[in-house]
Amino acid sequence: MTIATQRMLLLPYTDEYEFDFLSLLCSPGNRLFHQQPFSVSSARAKFHQVLTDSNVHAMAIVDNEHREYMGHLALDLHEKEVGELQFILSRIYWGKGYGTEALGAFLQNISLRFSLKKIRIFVNEQNQPAVALMRKLGFTSRPTLSQTPETLYEYQLTADEPAQRIWQG
């Protein structure tokens, strides 16, 4: 299923996005905020998981006009009623509202399709644009026991909250 926004398309992954995905995960600018940097082989393994794991709902973020690959969105549904969000936007698109637009559309679609109670994401606190984005979307930080620079952000979904109004910022 394709999700269209004003400036982007969120497309299901196919083999044709492998090079773009590897470049995104292995680029020095994007690796800065990962807990563990991706090697080409670990990024390739992650890409093949995205293609084959039925519990991972992933989409390529592509520019509407030029069809350039911009980033990656995924929701891991291995845990019942809790989705773990993964989001990486190429650094050249930061600070222009693309993250808000892509995540808003993706999360609204996901909330309509799945019965989730919570969505969570781990964000490196040094990545201030990502921290600001999570707060803008209504995620709240939660303490963790780990000694990493990452903080857990969660969004609680309630039964009385209309899914179509979620993440329309």
C-alpha beads as a LAMMPS data file, in Angstrom:
LAMMPS data file: protein, C-alpha beads

169 atoms
168 bonds

1 atom types
1 bond types

-500.0 500.0 xlo xhi
-500.0 500.0 ylo yhi
-500.0 500.0 zlo zhi

Masses

1 110.0

Atoms # bond

1 1 1 0.000 0.000 0.000
2 1 1 1.327 3.442 -0.937
3 1 1 0.844 6.474 1.302
4 1 1 0.973 9.850 -0.445
5 1 1 1.654 13.154 1.256
6 1 1 2.012 16.601 -0.225
7 1 1 5.740 16.152 -0.967
8 1 1 6.447 12.451 -0.539
9 1 1 5.402 8.929 -1.301
10 1 1 5.781 6.200 1.302
11 1 1 6.267 3.030 -0.700
12 1 1 6.586 -0.623 0.275
13 1 1 10.152 -1.808 -0.120
14 1 1 11.298 -3.762 -3.148
15 1 1 14.749 -4.984 -4.148
16 1 1 15.326 -1.801 -6.150
17 1 1 15.763 0.201 -2.914
18 1 1 18.626 -1.911 -1.539
19 1 1 21.448 0.421 -2.632
20 1 1 19.619 3.494 -1.300
21 1 1 18.864 1.762 2.005
22 1 1 22.499 0.658 2.431
23 1 1 23.728 4.152 1.591
24 1 1 21.355 5.679 4.135
25 1 1 22.316 3.348 6.979
26 1 1 26.038 3.437 6.257
27 1 1 26.492 7.167 5.579
28 1 1 28.701 8.916 8.157
29 1 1 26.132 11.675 8.768
30 1 1 23.387 9.210 9.642
31 1 1 25.649 6.769 11.513
32 1 1 26.491 9.465 14.036
33 1 1 23.250 8.911 15.932
34 1 1 23.002 5.112 15.809
35 1 1 23.892 3.236 18.963
36 1 1 25.840 0.775 16.835
37 1 1 27.074 1.934 13.426
38 1 1 25.966 -0.194 10.514
39 1 1 28.481 -2.009 8.374
40 1 1 27.465 -2.811 4.814
41 1 1 26.827 -6.433 5.777
42 1 1 24.688 -5.551 8.826
43 1 1 22.754 -2.962 6.790
44 1 1 22.174 -5.572 4.068
45 1 1 20.897 -8.051 6.677
46 1 1 18.549 -5.351 8.017
47 1 1 17.290 -4.657 4.485
48 1 1 16.543 -8.339 3.892
49 1 1 14.683 -8.457 7.220
50 1 1 12.594 -5.483 6.048
51 1 1 11.727 -7.395 2.857
52 1 1 10.884 -10.733 4.457
53 1 1 9.674 -10.277 8.055
54 1 1 5.868 -10.093 8.108
55 1 1 5.977 -8.421 11.540
56 1 1 7.941 -5.454 10.188
57 1 1 5.895 -2.913 8.260
58 1 1 8.478 -0.801 6.454
59 1 1 8.298 1.854 3.790
60 1 1 10.744 3.787 1.670
61 1 1 10.308 7.569 1.796
62 1 1 10.560 8.930 -1.749
63 1 1 10.346 12.495 -3.060
64 1 1 7.105 13.009 -5.014
65 1 1 8.621 15.118 -7.751
66 1 1 12.032 13.564 -8.442
67 1 1 11.467 10.068 -7.013
68 1 1 14.673 10.353 -4.956
69 1 1 15.014 8.081 -1.933
70 1 1 14.808 10.232 1.215
71 1 1 14.625 7.806 4.103
72 1 1 13.192 4.811 5.875
73 1 1 10.195 4.196 8.135
74 1 1 9.292 0.947 9.840
75 1 1 7.125 -0.364 12.626
76 1 1 8.205 -3.610 14.266
77 1 1 5.157 -5.485 15.577
78 1 1 6.878 -8.459 17.196
79 1 1 5.489 -7.441 20.595
80 1 1 1.704 -7.687 20.988
81 1 1 -0.078 -4.297 21.070
82 1 1 3.234 -2.385 21.008
83 1 1 4.937 -1.140 17.883
84 1 1 8.583 -0.162 17.846
85 1 1 9.174 2.665 15.418
86 1 1 12.305 3.020 13.298
87 1 1 12.860 6.219 11.366
88 1 1 15.864 7.487 9.436
89 1 1 15.721 10.513 7.174
90 1 1 18.721 11.455 5.063
91 1 1 20.428 14.414 6.643
92 1 1 19.963 16.657 3.600
93 1 1 16.198 16.655 4.336
94 1 1 16.445 17.637 8.017
95 1 1 14.836 20.849 9.215
96 1 1 12.373 21.158 6.326
97 1 1 9.275 19.470 7.798
98 1 1 9.754 16.195 5.925
99 1 1 10.027 14.155 9.123
100 1 1 6.784 15.553 10.507
101 1 1 5.004 14.987 7.200
102 1 1 6.264 11.429 6.697
103 1 1 5.809 10.242 10.279
104 1 1 2.401 11.893 10.600
105 1 1 1.072 10.088 7.532
106 1 1 2.735 6.776 8.423
107 1 1 1.567 6.737 12.045
108 1 1 -1.964 7.747 11.138
109 1 1 -2.122 4.903 8.614
110 1 1 -0.639 2.407 11.083
111 1 1 -3.039 3.456 13.854
112 1 1 -5.984 2.768 11.534
113 1 1 -4.661 -0.642 10.440
114 1 1 -3.465 -2.159 13.727
115 1 1 -4.829 -2.383 17.274
116 1 1 -1.901 -0.910 19.132
117 1 1 -1.837 0.479 22.635
118 1 1 1.616 1.985 22.431
119 1 1 4.234 3.052 19.917
120 1 1 7.800 3.519 21.067
121 1 1 11.079 4.664 19.603
122 1 1 14.599 4.991 20.979
123 1 1 16.171 8.365 20.166
124 1 1 19.755 9.484 20.736
125 1 1 19.460 12.563 22.959
126 1 1 22.261 14.269 21.000
127 1 1 20.020 14.177 17.932
128 1 1 18.072 17.283 18.892
129 1 1 16.008 17.415 15.649
130 1 1 14.722 13.879 16.351
131 1 1 14.007 14.704 20.002
132 1 1 12.059 17.805 18.930
133 1 1 10.164 15.777 16.305
134 1 1 9.094 13.137 18.831
135 1 1 7.848 15.813 21.213
136 1 1 6.015 17.607 18.392
137 1 1 4.214 14.375 17.513
138 1 1 3.130 13.888 21.144
139 1 1 5.621 11.230 22.242
140 1 1 6.822 11.471 25.844
141 1 1 10.207 10.375 27.171
142 1 1 10.441 7.472 29.578
143 1 1 13.383 6.562 31.799
144 1 1 15.405 3.502 30.811
145 1 1 17.899 1.410 32.730
146 1 1 20.448 1.269 29.924
147 1 1 23.632 3.320 29.944
148 1 1 23.293 4.414 26.318
149 1 1 22.750 7.929 24.967
150 1 1 19.334 6.804 23.735
151 1 1 16.069 7.679 25.451
152 1 1 12.817 5.794 25.070
153 1 1 9.934 7.861 23.698
154 1 1 6.410 6.466 23.806
155 1 1 3.018 7.381 22.464
156 1 1 0.001 5.901 24.246
157 1 1 -2.997 5.132 22.040
158 1 1 -6.323 5.110 23.845
159 1 1 -9.606 3.557 22.758
160 1 1 -11.433 6.892 22.904
161 1 1 -8.857 8.717 20.771
162 1 1 -10.030 8.920 17.155
163 1 1 -7.272 7.420 15.043
164 1 1 -7.809 9.854 12.187
165 1 1 -6.916 12.805 14.471
166 1 1 -3.622 11.330 15.647
167 1 1 -0.457 13.054 14.405
168 1 1 -2.103 15.792 12.426
169 1 1 0.341 18.513 13.457

Bonds

1 1 1 2
2 1 2 3
3 1 3 4
4 1 4 5
5 1 5 6
6 1 6 7
7 1 7 8
8 1 8 9
9 1 9 10
10 1 10 11
11 1 11 12
12 1 12 13
13 1 13 14
14 1 14 15
15 1 15 16
16 1 16 17
17 1 17 18
18 1 18 19
19 1 19 20
20 1 20 21
21 1 21 22
22 1 22 23
23 1 23 24
24 1 24 25
25 1 25 26
26 1 26 27
27 1 27 28
28 1 28 29
29 1 29 30
30 1 30 31
31 1 31 32
32 1 32 33
33 1 33 34
34 1 34 35
35 1 35 36
36 1 36 37
37 1 37 38
38 1 38 39
39 1 39 40
40 1 40 41
41 1 41 42
42 1 42 43
43 1 43 44
44 1 44 45
45 1 45 46
46 1 46 47
47 1 47 48
48 1 48 49
49 1 49 50
50 1 50 51
51 1 51 52
52 1 52 53
53 1 53 54
54 1 54 55
55 1 55 56
56 1 56 57
57 1 57 58
58 1 58 59
59 1 59 60
60 1 60 61
61 1 61 62
62 1 62 63
63 1 63 64
64 1 64 65
65 1 65 66
66 1 66 67
67 1 67 68
68 1 68 69
69 1 69 70
70 1 70 71
71 1 71 72
72 1 72 73
73 1 73 74
74 1 74 75
75 1 75 76
76 1 76 77
77 1 77 78
78 1 78 79
79 1 79 80
80 1 80 81
81 1 81 82
82 1 82 83
83 1 83 84
84 1 84 85
85 1 85 86
86 1 86 87
87 1 87 88
88 1 88 89
89 1 89 90
90 1 90 91
91 1 91 92
92 1 92 93
93 1 93 94
94 1 94 95
95 1 95 96
96 1 96 97
97 1 97 98
98 1 98 99
99 1 99 100
100 1 100 101
101 1 101 102
102 1 102 103
103 1 103 104
104 1 104 105
105 1 105 106
106 1 106 107
107 1 107 108
108 1 108 109
109 1 109 110
110 1 110 111
111 1 111 112
112 1 112 113
113 1 113 114
114 1 114 115
115 1 115 116
116 1 116 117
117 1 117 118
118 1 118 119
119 1 119 120
120 1 120 121
121 1 121 122
122 1 122 123
123 1 123 124
124 1 124 125
125 1 125 126
126 1 126 127
127 1 127 128
128 1 128 129
129 1 129 130
130 1 130 131
131 1 131 132
132 1 132 133
133 1 133 134
134 1 134 135
135 1 135 136
136 1 136 137
137 1 137 138
138 1 138 139
139 1 139 140
140 1 140 141
141 1 141 142
142 1 142 143
143 1 143 144
144 1 144 145
145 1 145 146
146 1 146 147
147 1 147 148
148 1 148 149
149 1 149 150
150 1 150 151
151 1 151 152
152 1 152 153
153 1 153 154
154 1 154 155
155 1 155 156
156 1 156 157
157 1 157 158
158 1 158 159
159 1 159 160
160 1 160 161
161 1 161 162
162 1 162 163
163 1 163 164
164 1 164 165
165 1 165 166
166 1 166 167
167 1 167 168
168 1 168 169
